[in-house]
Amino acid sequence: MQVVVTQGHAWRGAENLGMRSDVPVSYWIALYPFRELVSDFVRARGVPYCNESILRVVQQLARKMAVATERSRTSRTFRILEVGANLGDCTLWAVRRLQAVPGLRVEAVAIEASPSSAALLRRSVRLNGLGGAIEVMNLAAAAPTLDGKSPQSVRLMAKPRCSNSFTELDVEIAVPEGGEGAVEVVPAAVLDDVIAFPRVDLLISHTNGQELAVLRGVRRLLARSIGGVGCTVVLQLYGPQSGVIRNPSYVPARALRWLAHRGYDVALARSPWRRLHAPGALSSYFTSPGANHIINVVATPRWRSASMSSGSSASVVAKSPPCLSWASGSRPNSWAEVDGRVLRENLHLVRMHLGRAAGGRGSESSPPIGAVLKSNAYGHGAVLAGRVFASARIDALFVSEPETALQLRVAPEVPEFMLIVLLYRAPDQGIACTLAAANVTASVLSMAWLTQAAAWPPCPHRLRLHLMVDSGLSREGVDPSEVASAVRLLLDGWPRWSFDGLYTHWCCPYDPGEMRRSKATFDEAVEVVARMRRSVELGRGGDVPFTVHASSSSASLYGANYDLLRIGGLLFGDPVDVADPAGGRFTLPGPHRTLLWKSYLSDVFRVRPGTRFARCSGRQGCLGSVVHSREILLGVVPVGAAEYSHANIFSGPHRERLPIVEKSSDVLVVEIPQSTRAFADARVGMEVLLCERSCVQGLFNVPGHVPRVLLYDPSIRTPDFCQQESVLAS
């Protein structure tokens, strides 16, 4: 049957949204001779059944490509990948619409698992003479596995014959041989292994629940598609009331998280203003009144290349820049990147292993955990790390600075009831009332502070306090002999104070004898506190919720968890051991470092033979003779030797070592060897890594004034900061 759409022709497609064609489009499409949803629709209306969301995206891209080809006055190639093409009305319409753009060559690959539908689509391609533009593949998209062995085939269960649609089976079940519920075995492949495109401009997927497998299977293809117009992704997703998905483990938001982690903005196609980045946004939409449970979402890259609209052939060519989650303003000379995904994964691994160590099955059996954010969260940025952990539903946050506590209390990810404790620091009078108003808990470290604070005027809000007991470290906390006196003062301070907790810092987790003595000392203090709180009259502060917690900097001690276990460096990839009170210890596999100190090349230039260093000593002999005997490529890093004292600088894209040629107080000059891949990619703006040997970043060696940047965590909304890079022309 022939589909003919004239310019200005309006119709309603599968989404019933309404569509108007901006150019004439016509093509032949082969249909099923029996009753089938797509065939019946096209026969009855003579227009595409394809979702209007897809058609609108194609029209927008066609208009952009028309502008780009006209300005550049060069021919371009636009590539389309459609997964779940069915009879191909989306692919056929998209190819015909894009072919209407002068100077634009269109290539498409249509993936269809059903053999009968793929055969009809191949017939449509022949009828339209599009054999050089559209390739049809009869296979199912599979996700790559960790061992590299992807399934060779998949089992698909058919929905009613009139819909000509299939959904993947994950379990073996008894099914009839024909009609609804019939099972079909089709070949499967990872699309990265079979698609020969160097890049793709439009990816369309309507695969009945296999969207994440499709995305994982084209990971390399999408990575190659950065720059230019970027790759626009259109996905069809299904809500719990859609009646389409048979797999109970299907979570539509996983595909959105995958895209967001890779730099895509995701929005609802029918309501582009509705962004779907934050966790729970899609679930919230599906539960809203009048929500559609079969939806299309459009994902677009957060940056595009300025060269799309450039018609000049200047020596400096703009390239797609990375966007840093940083405040607007001038570019910092260097910054430290924190990968939010790694922090979340570390927290999950710690929970999982502690839960198993406690005799449970995994993370659900883990004791409550509080993140220790001291030393600026081990160099990662206490506020950023605290927001990440809070969004991952950690149980408490422990900080070392009042300013950090106050910023976290107003962070959108931190619930107002979450415990935030100012650890190892007793507040002075000027800040105590501010902490009380913000519901931040302060620490009592000595009897002297407690006696002094009792004379302060009361705050408008009750100040929450945790008492620290010195169980053997002999560094901070009240002496065990003073616990009863301190508790009496705290309880007598009601209602100006609320005595909410007790804690200690273990001295010797790897010494079983000392650990037993320390734990016995703290257990005795816990018993004293419990007894004295029980003796207090009801309503006088003895019945408030109470938290007992403990930790050690050198180990994560389980088996002495009390109400909450404080974890510090382990969450940030510090390879401390996990120990138990009996002296057993093991190194927890898995937690990774996530801090990367980065800068960029502020200048790239060639040095010809006969050129000397900017500075040299008489011992080098450069005053009387040249230093550079050959032409070399040098880059300037805007970080001085006063900040960076190490000798290792690596190129960001390829992790190749760049020898330092010259150090000054404000810049470093590095050589970009001709034997490296960085030599070909050298450009102003190219990122470099400032790191220790083997480029494993230490936790504390990034100066405190270097700004921290959070990446790859769409749940934490921070302003995007984009940098324009340039390629050095030869």
CORGI-V544623 format. One record per run of one state. SS is the DSSP state (hx for helix, st for strand, lp for the rest). FROM is the first residue (numbers start at 0). LEN is the number of residues. Records with the same first field share a line. If there is no record, write none. Layout:
BEGIN
SS=FROM-LEN  FROM-LEN
END
This chain:
BEGIN
lp=0-1  5-4  11-7  20-4  28-8  45-6  72-3  83-5  99-4  111-3  127-6  137-2  141-11  158-7  168-14  189-1  194-7  205-5  217-1  224-7  238-14  261-2  268-2  275-5  287-6  301-4  309-7  319-3  325-8  357-5  365-3  372-1  378-3  391-4  399-2  409-9  422-6  437-3  444-2  453-9  469-8  478-1  492-4  505-6  534-12  551-3  558-5  567-1  572-4  580-4  587-7  607-10  620-11  637-11  651-5  657-2  663-4  671-5  681-5  690-2  695-11  711-8  722-2  727-3
st=1-4  9-2  18-2  24-4  75-8  103-8  133-4  139-2  152-6  165-3  182-7  201-4  231-7  263-5  270-5  293-8  316-3  322-3  333-6  368-4  395-4  418-4  440-4  462-7  477-1  496-9  546-5  554-4  563-4  576-4  584-3  594-13  631-6  648-3  656-1  659-4  667-4  686-4  706-5  719-3  724-3
hx=36-9  51-21  88-11  114-13  190-4  210-7  218-6  252-9  280-7  305-4  339-18  362-3  373-5  381-10  401-8  428-9  446-7  479-13  511-23  568-4  617-3  676-5  692-3
END
